[in-house]
Amino acid sequence: MSIIGKFKRLIFGTSAEPVVQVPLRTVPQPEQAQSSKAGDNEPRFSESDMLAVQQRAETVQRAFNESLGIANQSKNRGTREYRLQVAREWLIELKKLANKFPFLQLTNLQAVEASIIAVEAETRSLPYNEVLVRYVADNVDSSVTSASCWVKPGTEILAKGLTIPGGMLYYGKGLARVTGAGIEPALINPGLPVNMPAGSLEQMPYWLSYSDISPTARGGYLQWLAGGRKDPNVQIGYVFLFFYGLERRVLADARQYPEVAQELPAVLAEVRRLLSIYENQGSFYGYASRFLDLVVTVGAKDRIYKLPPLPQGQYKALTLRHKIALGQAAVDGALLPAAWAYSWLINDERFYPRTPACRCRDEFKKLFLDAYAEKFDQGLKLPVNKTKLKALYKPASASFGYGQVELTGADIPDITVLEGPLNRLREIAESATAQLEPYSRYVGRNPEKKGSRDAMVLLPPELWPAENLHSLTSWLVKLGADGAAQVATFGELMQHFSAGAAPKKDGYLALASGLEQLGVGIEPDVRWGGPLPSEGSKVVLFPISVGERTTKPSPPYSAAILTLHLAAAVIAADGEVSAQEEEYLEKQLGRWIHLGAAEFSRLRAHLKWLLLSPPSLTTLKKRVSVLTDDQKRAIAEFLIALAQAEGGVSPAEINVLTKVYRLFGLDEKVLYSQAHTAATEPVTVKHSAPALTGFGVPPQPTPRPIGAIVLDHERIATLTADSERISAILSAIFTDEVQPAEPVVPAEPEVTPTGVSIVRLDASYSELVRVLVSRDAWTRAELEDLASDRGIMLDGALDHINEAFLDAHNEHLLEGEDPVEINKNIAKELEVV
């Protein structure tokens, strides 16, 4: 039996009907489609979704059968091979549909795949039969060269009565493919029949060849060429057919003919023009973009990293230009420019940006570039690793066969196999993303308010409009807030932004953070437990250094703030704060010497604000009423211990403490007793341990110099330990009135990275698989270099990957010992490839 006859029997069977069948019965109702065997976690589909999926499956089935039919009808062995490849592509999609949508009930997919594999193997292993040899001999002329068929850029030709402008195509007879097997697909043979189409054309197949398509299709192609190659509604197959010729000219002819170098600008311009017309055609966009990248990279006269990087493309992928730029920078010991670092990050498939980075692209880019410059100054220095870069390009044209074309001369490392440098960029990206989260949430809910004041204050200062930033910083300097704590109204601060209502909590949080980046702190600060100010509220603006920026108060700081609040409320109960009482509050600052410099500076500013806006005693009484007697006594004892931090209790302190005791309803006589006790021994605000038996003689106290302030470090340590407990008790008193609840907004969905895990491998192995499938094969030496760069054991890693793919696909991904080849059939099924 002939190859073609056996192929028909294997695929179509004795009934001449396709083996792959998509059920054409009525689509079941959604509840019927979900069988009782399905678990609660099984996906459920609506009726409209199921109809759409079945229509797609039927379309794929027809395309699959059409590809097999073309393969059977072709007398050209090479063409038949390509049609089989197309059939496999459609079969892969059918398998994906069958796995994702069980209700399709596609049958015999494994049997069909086995048949295709058998036919492919037999077709490639057998010599041409007489018919095929005679067909090839009649069409290929070994004396015909590219130079004799190439139409130079700008040259017109006349074909079948049509004037075709622009040149840049192959016209003639007998030109062989680059591989030598069969006619060049892009060659326009004037001897073949042509019919000018009168209506719509049949669908063009993939991997088409001018010599194989129908006469009517040839007529449509010539009409498109005569029209200037610009009809946006033309079948994309015509665009590919012309593009095949450009690939051959640059990738094959350039090695033989020096004049090709002079044509590169025209070729580049033409590819860019075609991309501008057909960029929405995903397949063409991918091939043409990679080709464009290749030509620009190879033709560059300077080091690539010294040139501007590529903008982000439609599809996330590192280009050859990226890899060469990174490798050259590493070899040269050059610092990687910020623009290249950003381009690397945003195009690398291993980086999955979160929602703020995707929604606010421009803002994210600026924050990243600024942070990169701040961290690395002139740029990051890349290591020189062992894995060498292979400059590979996979042509669209069948003239080059199935494989990749390797460009020589790129003796540089492949930096993209490393995780370390990319992780450093990820850290910067995560920081920039975090800064954009409030703004992203707001514009996600209110896209029409993107330019409003509410939106602006949610941004970091470097993203504020220049005029607003200049106005604010000038006012802060004029106020003197860069040198000392100054008082202003919140409205005076907000007038430097566009008009709008006072910001809500998210806006105030972002504003306070932004002011810190300008070197100014604000009190009250919601992040530190303060209330939200209104337009007329007083605020204190004070200088703060970079090292003092923090957003989480320590327990001692919280205890200090609440203690000051308690004292201020008691002192101001009579309607005024005397100079003596104000002096008392100032003195309290000295008690908290165990605070850090940042917290002490903020505490002083907070006290300044507190004297302007003392808490209400009436409100305080209501809040004290919720405390237990034990909690009241614990607070009172803590305040006495605090007053004793420097030794002794002054009359002013006794006066305030007396008011506290009255407020708490405690016996004032106990105060004097406790104050006397505190003066001789430390008070620990916690449950005491069982007393030890026996008596000890206290040591002789150290004499205190006259006029000196002697700190009791043991007492300070005790106060520090007690701060967290007292802070928790006091917070029950001074927690602000409950703010009106904001509408509950569901959390915005994050951009979930797809393909993070491949065949259930962990992240590190999945990333390794992505690197491996970027090539058709690896030598053992190359794999050892790769393993060294990634810090892994080579053989164990390869075995682990193959076991995972064997479980998932019943085939190994990696085949052979040296070289190790990538299983193309499996690689094509990976969505990440």
Sequence and secondary structure as in RCSB ss.txt:
>XXXX:A:sequence
MSIIGKFKRLIFGTSAEPVVQVPLRTVPQPEQAQSSKAGDNEPRFSESDMLAVQQRAETVQRAFNESLGIANQSK
NRGTREYRLQVAREWLIELKKLANKFPFLQLTNLQAVEASIIAVEAETRSLPYNEVLVRYVADNVDSSVTSASCW
VKPGTEILAKGLTIPGGMLYYGKGLARVTGAGIEPALINPGLPVNMPAGSLEQMPYWLSYSDISPTARGGYLQWL
AGGRKDPNVQIGYVFLFFYGLERRVLADARQYPEVAQELPAVLAEVRRLLSIYENQGSFYGYASRFLDLVVTVGA
KDRIYKLPPLPQGQYKALTLRHKIALGQAAVDGALLPAAWAYSWLINDERFYPRTPACRCRDEFKKLFLDAYAEK
FDQGLKLPVNKTKLKALYKPASASFGYGQVELTGADIPDITVLEGPLNRLREIAESATAQLEPYSRYVGRNPEKK
GSRDAMVLLPPELWPAENLHSLTSWLVKLGADGAAQVATFGELMQHFSAGAAPKKDGYLALASGLEQLGVGIEPD
VRWGGPLPSEGSKVVLFPISVGERTTKPSPPYSAAILTLHLAAAVIAADGEVSAQEEEYLEKQLGRWIHLGAAEF
SRLRAHLKWLLLSPPSLTTLKKRVSVLTDDQKRAIAEFLIALAQAEGGVSPAEINVLTKVYRLFGLDEKVLYSQA
HTAATEPVTVKHSAPALTGFGVPPQPTPRPIGAIVLDHERIATLTADSERISAILSAIFTDEVQPAEPVVPAEPE
VTPTGVSIVRLDASYSELVRVLVSRDAWTRAELEDLASDRGIMLDGALDHINEAFLDAHNEHLLEGEDPVEINKN
IAKELEVV
>XXXX:A:secstr
  HHHHHHHHHHTTTT  S     S    HHHHS TTS TTS    HHHHHHHHHHHHHHHHHHHHHHHHHHH  
 HHHHHHHHHHHHHHHHHHHHHHHH GGG    HHHHHHHHHHHHHHHHHS   HHHHHHHHHH  TT  HHHHE
E TT  EEETTEEE S  EEESS  B TTSSSB TTEE TTS     SS      SS  TTTS HHHHHHHHHHH
HTTS  TTS HHHHHHHHHHHHHHHHTGGGT TTHHHHHHHHHHHHHHHHHHHTTSHHHHHHHHHHHHHHHHHT 
SS GGGS      SS    HHHHHHHHHHHHHT EE HHHHHHHHHH TT    HHHHHTHHHHHHHHHHHHHHH
HTT EE    S B  EEE  SSGGG SS EEES   SB GGG SHHHHHHHHHHHHHHHHHHHHHHHHHH GGGT
TSHHHHTTS GGGS HHHHHHHHHHHHHHTTTTS EEEEHHHHHTTS S     HHHHHHHHHHHHHTTEEEES 
GGGT     TT EEEEEE  GGG  SS  HHHHHHHHHHHHHHHHHGGGS   HHHHHHHHHHHHHTTTS HHHH
HHHHHHHHHHHHS   HHHHHHHHTTS HHHHHHHHHHHHHHHGGGSS  HHHHHHHHHHHHHHT  HHHHHHHH
HHHHHS    S      SS           TT     HHHHHHHHHHHHHHHHHHHHHH                
   TTSSSTT  HHHHHHHHHHTTSSEE HHHHHHHHHHHT  HHHHHHHHHHHHHHHHSS SEE SSSEEE HH
HHHH TT 
